[in-house]
């Protein structure tokens, strides 16, 4: 008997919806003056995380007979009595909304921070409607169970899904759960059925909270991907990311201590493009909703970037798994460095903007590791030389200030101000700030990257026409992009190829440094490589030729 293999084709589950709606009796609480407005309320969130909340004004406390009672309560001034006549000014103030709740059939929608509202009034029909905008809100199911899983809808995440994990085959939050192969069919048919059952078993698998998690594309992923890549849309949900909660709290305060918010930054780093999520969900062991937290974690417009971890590397899951064990995980300097690295690699940016982003990332890391400390004479010089330098500096500064005073008496204020500034700089000359380029070299040494030594030898053997060494070239690129704002390629003051090779090298250096900080030991696509490669993070060795780095 022939087995019908169509029985084993994976079917898409329908538990996830990209359009969230709630409705019920709403209650808005106001603080100055105190009061409450209630009425039928409708709440809607689209897949961008945009909210639409509207309440029909049906009941107020304190109540009023005025047909525009909500308008007077929310926007009217306190009663003003003059000459026995009472008046109120409309629009003179706005009563703050401190809390909004909506009692729905199966749960409670609520917000208590950052609530903004507007009022629509109809004088002819005596109707009033409140519209709300909330920056942070949640929906909690009434008859609920303990949360077991968290889920993030991912926007603009375009990746290669190639992994599988038997433990996840029939996970309650799988988009395409893997069909079970019955034991009463022949071995030959079971193999054929398994091949069919696995056709949608395409995931990115990672480990978090000592449990496997996964990222799975939405059923119409290919269509959504096409709309992004072809420029039809700039922000589209493409996949779902699922992990385990463990014994952690899921209220907003509790999430701060454990939730992997920076996974979004890691995915952006791996993909080379900015990623976002419109809300987060928490679900029980059977996959049913427990809580939905409406807070946006980025809403970027899609722009293709430099993708360091692609199909041939299969390292996104490995990166997610190892990152949370890093001592740098969750730190602001790492978050800032990753953000600027991704933005610096986006296509369509001017070279000045790209370099500025990379330099900001390097600045943040150099500051964190104390590599931009000012060298003071007392820390370097012997006592006799330090005293001689300080005496000379003090005498020189005094002599110049004396000149400034003479100029001031002669009425030459511009000269006096200039001389005062010269004197101030002489005083500061006792301390020397380490230049950006030298700080970057120190950062490379800190992470055992030999690039600085390689390029020192390269420029010694191949001197530049302007005489600059590599640290000076890096400092020049930073100063021009961040202070002057442009490279004058047209008039020959700068060479585009020269600047671009520095940009590509710094981008690759930053990738390797951040991968090392995160403990990533997989392969990646070097920015300076001219063809597809599977390079380790330590692919650059002291014997690597400068040509391999793009020089």
C-alpha distance (Angstrom), angle and dihedral (degrees) to the residues before:
residue distance angle dihedral
X1 . . .
X2 3.82 . .
X3 3.79 115.8 .
X4 3.80 115.1 -129.5
X5 3.82 101.3 -124.6
X6 3.80 91.8 -167.0
X7 3.81 86.4 76.3
X8 3.81 88.0 70.4
X9 3.78 99.3 49.1
X10 3.84 108.4 119.4
X11 3.81 114.8 -111.3
X12 3.78 122.8 -150.6
X13 3.79 115.3 -111.4
X14 3.79 118.0 -133.7
X15 3.81 101.7 -145.7
X16 3.82 94.9 111.3
X17 3.78 123.7 71.9
X18 3.79 125.5 -176.0
X19 3.80 91.6 -155.8
X20 3.81 115.2 64.8
X21 3.80 121.6 -164.8
X22 3.81 133.5 176.9
X23 3.80 129.8 178.1
X24 3.79 135.6 179.5
X25 3.78 144.6 97.0
X26 3.78 110.3 -28.9
X27 3.79 129.4 -154.8
X28 3.82 122.5 -165.7
X29 3.81 118.3 -169.4
X30 3.81 121.6 -154.5
X31 3.79 128.8 -165.8
X32 3.83 111.8 -160.5
X33 2.94 102.3 70.0
X34 3.83 97.0 8.2
X35 3.78 115.2 -118.3
X36 3.77 147.9 122.2
X37 3.79 134.8 -121.4
X38 3.80 120.1 -163.7
X39 3.77 135.6 -175.9
X40 3.78 148.6 121.0
X41 3.81 107.8 -48.5
X42 3.79 134.4 -165.3
X43 3.83 122.5 -162.3
X44 3.79 125.2 -169.3
X45 3.83 132.9 176.4
X46 3.79 121.2 -174.0
X47 3.80 125.2 -154.4
X48 3.80 90.6 -88.8
X49 3.80 90.1 60.7
X50 3.81 91.5 -110.7
X51 3.79 111.7 150.1
X52 3.79 132.4 -146.1
X53 3.82 114.8 -171.2
X54 3.81 121.7 172.2
X55 3.81 129.8 174.5
X56 3.81 127.1 -169.0
X57 3.81 107.5 -138.5
X58 3.82 104.6 -123.3
X59 3.79 105.7 145.5
X60 3.81 136.3 22.5
X61 3.77 137.1 -171.9
X62 2.98 114.7 -128.0
X63 3.77 89.6 33.3
X64 3.80 126.2 -145.6
X65 3.80 137.8 -167.9
X66 3.80 92.3 -139.4
X67 3.84 111.6 113.7
X68 3.80 88.8 -135.5
X69 3.78 94.6 44.7
X70 3.82 96.1 140.2
X71 3.81 91.8 50.1
X72 3.81 91.8 53.1
X73 3.81 92.5 44.6
X74 3.80 95.5 48.5
X75 3.81 103.6 33.4
X76 3.80 106.3 15.9
X77 3.79 125.9 102.9
X78 3.82 121.0 -124.0
X79 3.83 112.0 -81.0
X80 3.82 113.1 -75.7
X81 3.82 115.0 -152.4
X82 3.82 116.9 -160.0
X83 3.77 124.8 162.0
X84 3.78 91.5 -11.1
X85 3.80 91.3 -55.2
X86 3.82 122.1 115.7
X87 3.80 119.5 -147.4
X88 3.82 135.7 170.3
X89 3.79 127.7 -157.3
X90 3.82 116.0 -133.5
X91 3.80 118.0 -141.2
X92 3.79 94.7 15.2
X93 3.81 91.9 117.8
X94 3.79 143.4 1.4
X95 3.78 123.2 -128.4
X96 3.86 108.5 -130.6
X97 3.80 116.2 -120.8
X98 3.81 109.1 -137.6
X99 3.80 101.2 178.7
X100 3.79 140.8 12.9
X101 3.80 124.6 -168.7
X102 3.79 132.0 173.0
X103 3.83 118.7 -163.9
X104 3.79 105.0 -146.9
X105 3.78 129.3 -176.8
X106 3.81 94.4 -99.4
X107 3.80 104.2 20.6
X108 3.78 151.6 -10.7
X109 3.79 126.8 -85.7
X110 3.81 112.6 -157.4
X111 3.80 144.0 171.4
X112 3.79 129.9 178.4
X113 3.81 106.9 166.5
X114 3.79 132.4 59.9
X115 3.82 96.6 7.8
X116 3.80 115.5 169.8
X117 3.77 124.3 179.6
X118 3.76 145.3 -178.5
X119 3.80 132.3 -158.7
X120 3.79 129.9 -137.4
X121 3.80 115.4 -165.0
X122 3.80 130.3 -172.9
X123 3.80 110.9 -157.9
X124 3.81 92.4 -171.2
X125 3.80 97.5 49.9
X126 3.82 97.4 30.4
X127 3.81 90.1 -127.9
X128 3.77 126.6 142.7
X129 3.80 129.2 -171.6
X130 3.80 129.4 -171.7
X131 3.80 121.5 -149.3
X132 3.79 120.1 -163.6
X133 3.78 137.0 -161.0
X134 3.81 116.9 -165.2
X135 3.80 127.0 -172.1
X136 3.81 94.1 -158.9
X137 3.81 129.3 18.8
X138 3.79 142.0 145.3
X139 3.78 143.5 -152.3
X140 3.80 117.6 -143.3
X141 3.80 121.7 -167.2
X142 3.82 113.2 -128.6
X143 3.81 100.9 -145.7
X144 3.74 96.9 42.9
X145 3.78 144.4 154.5
X146 3.78 133.9 -143.3
X147 3.82 113.1 -66.7
X148 3.79 114.0 -111.6
X149 3.82 105.7 162.9
X150 3.79 136.4 40.5
X151 3.79 122.2 -154.3
X152 3.81 133.1 -165.6
X153 3.83 121.8 -167.6
X154 3.81 104.6 -139.9
X155 3.79 121.8 -141.8
X156 3.82 121.5 -154.5
X157 3.81 93.5 -0.3
X158 3.81 107.7 147.9
X159 3.78 114.3 177.0
X160 3.77 145.5 141.0
X161 3.82 110.3 -95.8
X162 3.79 108.0 -157.5
X163 3.80 109.4 135.1
X164 3.79 131.4 91.8
X165 3.77 135.8 -173.1
X166 3.83 122.0 -162.1
X167 3.82 90.5 -144.6
X168 3.81 87.9 62.0
X169 3.80 98.7 45.0
X170 3.79 93.8 103.5
X171 3.78 100.6 20.8
X172 3.85 108.8 154.7
X173 3.82 90.9 -121.3
X174 3.79 97.5 49.9
X175 3.79 114.1 125.5
X176 3.82 89.1 -149.8
X177 3.82 108.5 23.9
X178 3.77 111.7 -160.5
X179 3.84 112.2 -109.3
X180 3.79 117.2 -118.9
X181 3.81 117.1 -111.3
X182 3.81 110.3 -134.9
X183 3.78 118.9 -126.5
X184 3.82 95.2 -134.6
X185 3.81 97.2 74.1
X186 3.79 127.6 86.6
X187 3.79 122.0 -87.5
X188 3.80 90.3 -113.2
X189 3.80 92.8 51.9
X190 3.81 91.1 44.2
X191 3.82 90.5 56.9
X192 3.79 91.6 48.6
X193 3.81 91.1 46.9
X194 3.82 91.2 49.4
X195 3.79 91.1 55.2
X196 3.80 90.3 52.9
X197 3.81 92.9 43.6
X198 3.82 90.8 53.0
X199 3.81 96.4 51.6
X200 3.84 91.7 100.1
X201 3.79 96.1 34.6
X202 3.81 93.4 111.7
X203 3.77 115.8 136.5
X204 3.77 145.6 143.5
X205 3.80 103.9 -123.8
X206 3.81 124.1 -157.3
X207 3.80 138.1 161.2
X208 3.80 125.0 -118.8
X209 3.81 130.7 159.4
X210 3.83 87.9 10.0
X211 3.80 89.7 -64.1
X212 3.81 135.0 97.4
X213 3.78 118.4 -99.2
X214 3.78 130.9 -177.9
X215 3.78 147.8 -159.4
X216 3.80 115.5 -141.4
X217 3.82 128.9 -176.8
X218 3.80 119.4 -118.5
X219 3.83 116.2 -104.6
X220 3.82 92.2 -101.3
X221 3.81 93.9 41.1
X222 3.82 94.9 132.6
X223 3.79 91.9 54.9
X224 3.80 92.2 46.5
X225 3.79 91.1 47.4
X226 3.80 90.3 51.6
X227 3.81 92.3 51.8
X228 3.80 90.4 54.2
X229 3.79 98.3 42.8
X230 3.81 93.2 45.4
X231 3.79 92.2 49.3
X232 3.81 96.2 -115.8
X233 3.81 89.9 125.7
X234 3.80 134.4 13.0
X235 3.81 101.4 -156.5
X236 3.81 122.8 37.6
X237 3.80 134.8 154.3
X238 3.80 108.1 -119.0
X239 3.82 110.1 163.8
X240 3.81 146.6 7.4
X241 3.81 125.9 -121.7
X242 3.82 117.4 -153.7
X243 3.80 131.9 -173.5
X244 3.80 139.8 154.8
X245 3.82 125.8 -88.2
X246 3.79 98.0 -152.8
X247 3.79 112.4 -171.5
X248 3.82 94.9 -35.3
X249 3.80 128.0 126.7
X250 3.81 117.2 -108.1
X251 3.81 102.5 -157.8
X252 3.80 115.6 108.2
X253 3.82 93.3 -99.7
X254 3.80 92.4 48.1
X255 3.80 93.8 48.2
X256 3.80 91.6 62.0
X257 3.80 91.2 70.4
X258 3.79 99.8 52.0
X259 3.79 117.8 2.7
X260 3.84 112.8 114.1
X261 3.80 96.8 -126.5
X262 3.81 89.0 156.1
X263 3.80 91.4 64.0
X264 3.82 84.3 87.2
X265 3.82 89.6 58.7
X266 3.81 90.9 46.6
X267 3.79 91.9 52.7
X268 3.79 89.6 49.2
X269 3.81 89.7 50.0
X270 3.80 91.6 51.0
X271 3.80 94.0 45.1
X272 3.80 97.4 39.1
X273 3.82 90.0 -132.5
X274 3.78 132.1 90.9
X275 3.82 116.2 -95.2
X276 3.81 129.7 -161.9
X277 3.79 142.0 -178.2
X278 3.83 127.5 -152.4
X279 3.83 98.6 -152.9
X280 3.79 143.3 -19.4
X281 3.79 130.0 -119.9
X282 3.79 134.3 -154.8
X283 3.78 118.6 -157.0
X284 3.78 138.1 -177.8
X285 3.79 130.7 -114.1
X286 3.81 90.3 -83.9
X287 3.81 92.2 50.0
X288 3.80 96.1 -107.4
X289 3.79 118.7 141.4
X290 3.80 118.3 -93.7
X291 3.80 101.6 165.7
X292 3.79 137.5 -5.6
X293 3.80 115.2 -158.1
X294 3.79 113.0 -158.8
X295 3.79 106.2 -151.3
X296 3.78 123.5 126.1
X297 3.81 118.4 -127.7
X298 3.77 96.2 -164.5
X299 3.78 130.8 -38.5
X300 3.80 104.7 -149.4
X301 3.78 127.6 175.8
X302 3.79 108.2 -122.4
X303 3.78 116.6 -101.6
X304 3.77 122.8 165.6
X305 3.78 113.7 -117.6
X306 3.79 142.6 174.1
X307 3.80 106.9 -60.3
X308 3.81 111.6 -151.8
X309 3.82 98.1 177.7
X310 3.79 111.9 48.0
X311 3.78 139.3 155.3
X312 3.80 95.4 -65.6
X313 3.82 91.7 54.6
X314 3.82 102.0 46.7
X315 3.80 88.5 -166.6
X316 3.81 107.7 129.6
X317 3.80 92.7 94.4
X318 3.79 90.6 47.1
X319 3.80 91.1 50.1
X320 3.82 92.1 50.9
X321 3.80 91.9 46.6
X322 3.80 97.5 51.3
X323 3.81 99.6 37.7
X324 3.81 98.6 75.4
X325 3.82 90.6 58.7
X326 3.81 91.8 57.1
X327 3.84 117.5 107.1
X328 3.80 86.3 -135.6
X329 3.82 93.9 56.2
X330 3.80 113.5 123.5
X331 3.80 93.6 9.2
X332 3.80 118.3 137.0
X333 3.81 95.3 -130.3
X334 3.82 91.5 56.3
X335 3.80 92.0 45.9
X336 3.82 91.2 50.4
X337 3.81 93.0 45.8
X338 3.82 92.3 51.5
X339 3.80 92.1 47.3
X340 3.81 93.7 51.4
X341 3.81 92.5 43.1
X342 3.81 91.4 55.5
X343 3.80 93.7 44.8
X344 3.78 91.3 47.1
X345 3.79 90.2 57.2
X346 3.81 97.8 49.9
X347 3.79 115.3 118.7
X348 3.78 120.6 -114.8
X349 3.82 96.6 37.8
X350 3.77 121.4 126.4
X351 3.80 112.1 -108.6
X352 3.81 88.9 -113.9
X353 3.82 91.6 57.2
X354 3.79 92.6 45.7
X355 3.79 92.4 50.4
X356 3.81 92.0 46.0
X357 3.80 90.2 56.8
X358 3.79 93.0 49.9
X359 3.79 92.2 46.7
X360 3.80 91.3 51.5
X361 3.79 89.3 52.7
X362 3.81 91.9 49.2
X363 3.81 90.9 45.3
X364 3.82 90.3 54.9
X365 3.81 92.4 51.2
X366 3.81 94.5 43.9
X367 3.81 90.0 51.8
X368 3.80 92.8 47.8
X369 3.80 93.6 51.6
X370 3.81 93.7 44.5
X371 3.80 95.2 -115.1
X372 3.80 96.7 134.4
X373 3.80 97.0 58.3
X374 3.78 116.5 143.8
X375 3.81 114.5 -110.5
X376 3.80 109.7 -129.0
X377 3.78 124.2 -160.8
X378 3.81 91.9 -125.2
X379 3.81 90.2 57.9
X380 3.81 95.5 51.6
X381 3.82 112.6 22.6
X382 3.77 129.1 71.8
X383 3.81 114.4 -108.6
X384 3.82 95.6 -102.0
X385 3.81 93.6 49.4
X386 3.80 91.8 43.5
X387 3.82 91.3 53.3
X388 3.82 91.4 46.9
X389 3.84 91.6 50.2
X390 3.80 93.9 46.3
X391 3.82 91.7 48.2
X392 3.80 92.2 49.2
X393 3.79 92.5 46.9
X394 3.81 92.0 48.2
X395 3.80 93.2 48.7
X396 3.81 92.6 47.3
X397 3.78 92.8 48.9
X398 3.82 91.2 49.5
X399 3.79 92.3 49.9
X400 3.80 91.7 52.0
X401 3.81 92.5 46.7
X402 3.80 88.2 52.6
X403 3.81 87.8 55.4
X404 3.79 89.3 49.4
X405 3.80 90.9 53.3
X406 3.82 91.2 51.4
X407 3.81 90.4 49.9
X408 3.80 90.6 49.0
X409 3.84 91.1 52.6
X410 3.80 88.9 51.0
X411 3.81 88.8 55.0
X412 3.80 93.7 -110.8
X413 3.79 97.0 132.2
X414 3.82 95.3 163.7
X415 3.81 91.1 57.3
X416 3.80 91.0 45.5
X417 3.82 92.6 52.5
X418 3.80 91.4 48.0
X419 3.81 92.4 50.0
X420 3.81 91.3 48.4
X421 3.79 90.0 53.6
X422 3.83 90.5 49.3
X423 3.79 89.7 51.9
X424 3.81 91.1 50.0
X425 3.79 91.0 52.3
X426 3.80 91.6 49.8
X427 3.80 89.9 54.2
X428 3.79 90.4 50.7
X429 3.80 90.2 50.0
X430 3.81 88.8 84.2
X431 3.80 84.6 76.5
X432 3.80 123.3 50.7
X433 3.78 122.9 -156.4
X434 3.79 115.3 -139.2
X435 3.80 108.7 -117.5
X436 3.79 121.3 -117.5
X437 3.80 93.6 -111.1
X438 3.81 93.1 52.5
X439 3.79 90.4 46.6
X440 3.82 89.2 54.1
X441 3.81 90.0 51.1
X442 3.81 88.6 51.4
X443 3.81 89.4 49.6
X444 3.81 90.0 53.3
X445 3.80 90.7 51.4
X446 3.80 89.9 47.7
X447 3.80 88.7 60.9
X448 3.82 95.0 38.0
X449 3.79 93.8 -111.9
X450 3.84 110.8 150.7
X451 3.83 97.0 -156.3
X452 3.80 93.9 109.4
X453 3.81 93.4 54.5
X454 3.81 91.6 44.8
X455 3.80 92.2 54.0
X456 3.80 93.5 42.4
X457 3.81 88.2 59.9
X458 3.80 91.2 42.6
X459 3.81 94.8 54.5
X460 3.80 91.6 43.0
X461 3.79 89.6 56.4
X462 3.81 94.2 36.9
X463 3.82 107.3 33.8
X464 3.79 117.1 -159.4
X465 3.79 118.9 -121.0
X466 3.81 89.7 -118.7
X467 3.82 91.3 50.6
X468 3.82 94.1 -124.8
X469 3.79 121.0 145.7
X470 3.82 120.7 -142.4
X471 3.84 97.4 -89.2
X472 3.80 89.0 50.8
X473 3.81 91.3 49.6
X474 3.82 90.2 51.9
X475 3.81 91.2 48.3
X476 3.79 90.3 48.5
X477 3.82 91.7 52.1
X478 3.79 91.1 49.0
X479 3.80 94.2 47.0
X480 3.80 93.9 47.4
X481 3.80 96.2 46.1
X482 3.80 97.2 42.2
X483 3.81 102.4 33.9
X484 3.78 110.8 21.5
X485 3.79 90.3 32.8
X486 3.80 99.8 -145.5
X487 3.80 145.5 48.9
X488 3.79 113.7 -130.0
X489 3.80 98.3 -133.9
X490 3.80 94.1 153.4
X491 3.80 95.1 62.6
X492 3.78 94.7 39.8
X493 3.80 97.7 -109.9
X494 3.79 88.6 124.8
X495 3.78 134.7 22.4
X496 3.81 116.0 -132.1
X497 3.81 95.0 -148.4
X498 3.80 89.9 50.9
X499 3.82 92.7 52.1
X500 3.81 93.9 40.9
X501 3.80 93.7 54.7
X502 3.81 89.2 53.0
X503 3.81 89.6 50.4
X504 3.81 93.5 50.1
X505 3.79 92.3 46.5
X506 3.82 93.5 48.9
X507 3.81 89.9 48.3
X508 3.79 90.2 53.3
X509 3.81 92.1 44.6
X510 3.80 90.4 53.2
X511 3.80 91.5 49.6
X512 3.79 92.0 53.0
X513 3.81 92.9 46.0
X514 3.80 93.5 49.9
X515 3.80 92.2 44.7
X516 3.81 88.3 53.0
X517 3.80 91.1 48.3
X518 3.80 89.7 52.7
X519 3.80 94.7 45.8
X520 3.82 92.7 -118.5
X521 3.82 111.3 164.8
X522 3.78 99.7 173.4
X523 3.78 127.9 101.0
X524 3.80 129.4 -87.8
X525 3.80 142.7 -179.1
X526 3.83 108.8 -96.2
X527 3.80 113.0 -134.0
X528 3.82 89.7 -135.4
X529 3.82 94.4 52.3
X530 3.79 114.9 107.3
X531 3.81 94.8 -153.8
X532 3.79 138.7 27.7
X533 3.78 110.7 -62.5
X534 3.79 141.3 173.3
X535 3.78 100.0 -145.3
X536 3.78 127.0 171.9
X537 3.78 119.4 -129.6
X538 3.84 88.5 -106.7
X539 3.79 96.2 48.4
X540 3.83 91.2 122.7
X541 3.81 110.4 80.3
X542 3.84 131.8 174.8
X543 3.81 88.7 -95.9
X544 3.82 94.5 52.7
X545 3.80 111.7 119.8
X546 3.80 118.7 -120.1
X547 3.80 87.7 -123.5
X548 3.81 89.0 68.5
X549 3.82 87.3 59.2
X550 3.79 91.4 53.0
X551 3.83 99.2 -97.9
